Amino acid sequence: MTASPEAVALSIAAAQAASDKLATDIVAIDVSEKLVITDVFVLCSAQNERQVKSVVDAVEERLHGLGSKPLRREGE
């Protein structure tokens, strides 16, 4: 089974929000066949701690605007 269309759309939105805040090395990994807790991991890098916070806030804001709220967040 692959990631649901909704999960793909949300991961694209998250990646775009991260890119808008100048995140680099943005990668989306479909883990739907390996994990039951999520369909996609979106990973990215940022230059410093302040930029990382900006990226995190932008991604959460974008996803919230699409009606999705995080159950939890790992790492920063």
C-alpha positions as CSV (number, residue, x, y, z in Angstrom):
1,M,0.0,0.0,0.0
2,T,1.3,3.5,-0.8
3,A,0.7,6.8,1.0
4,S,-2.9,8.0,0.7
5,P,-3.7,10.9,-1.6
6,E,-4.3,13.1,1.4
7,A,-1.0,12.2,2.9
8,V,0.8,13.0,-0.3
9,A,-1.0,16.4,-0.6
10,L,-0.1,17.3,3.0
11,S,3.5,16.3,2.5
12,I,3.7,18.4,-0.6
13,A,2.2,21.4,1.3
14,A,4.7,20.8,4.2
15,A,7.6,20.7,1.8
16,Q,6.5,23.9,0.1
17,A,6.1,25.7,3.4
18,A,9.6,24.5,4.4
19,S,11.0,25.7,1.0
20,D,9.3,29.1,1.5
21,K,11.4,29.5,4.7
22,L,14.6,28.5,2.8
23,A,14.9,25.0,4.1
24,T,17.3,22.8,2.1
25,D,17.7,19.1,1.4
26,I,13.9,18.6,1.5
27,V,12.9,14.9,1.2
28,A,9.6,13.2,1.5
29,I,9.8,9.5,2.4
30,D,6.8,7.1,1.9
31,V,6.8,4.9,5.0
32,S,3.2,3.7,4.7
33,E,4.3,0.1,4.1
34,K,6.6,0.0,7.1
35,L,4.8,2.0,9.8
36,V,1.2,2.3,11.0
37,I,1.6,5.7,12.7
38,T,2.1,7.7,9.5
39,D,2.3,7.6,5.8
40,V,5.0,10.1,4.9
41,F,8.0,11.6,6.7
42,V,9.1,15.1,5.4
43,L,12.7,15.9,6.3
44,C,14.7,19.0,5.7
45,S,17.7,21.0,6.9
46,A,18.2,24.7,7.9
47,Q,21.2,26.9,8.5
48,N,20.7,27.6,12.2
49,E,18.3,27.1,15.2
50,R,16.3,30.2,14.5
51,Q,15.7,29.2,10.9
52,V,14.7,25.7,12.0
53,K,12.1,27.2,14.3
54,S,10.8,29.3,11.4
55,V,10.5,26.3,9.2
56,V,8.7,24.3,11.9
57,D,6.3,27.1,12.5
58,A,5.6,27.6,8.8
59,V,4.9,23.9,8.2
60,E,2.6,23.6,11.2
61,E,0.8,26.8,10.1
62,R,0.3,25.6,6.5
63,L,-1.0,22.2,7.6
64,H,-3.3,23.7,10.2
65,G,-4.7,25.9,7.4
66,L,-5.5,22.7,5.5
67,G,-7.4,21.3,8.4
68,S,-4.6,19.0,9.7
69,K,-3.1,19.3,13.1
70,P,-0.1,17.3,14.3
71,L,-0.5,14.6,16.9
72,R,3.1,14.9,17.8
73,R,6.3,16.4,16.5
74,E,9.7,14.7,16.7
75,G,12.9,16.6,16.6
76,E,13.6,20.2,15.8
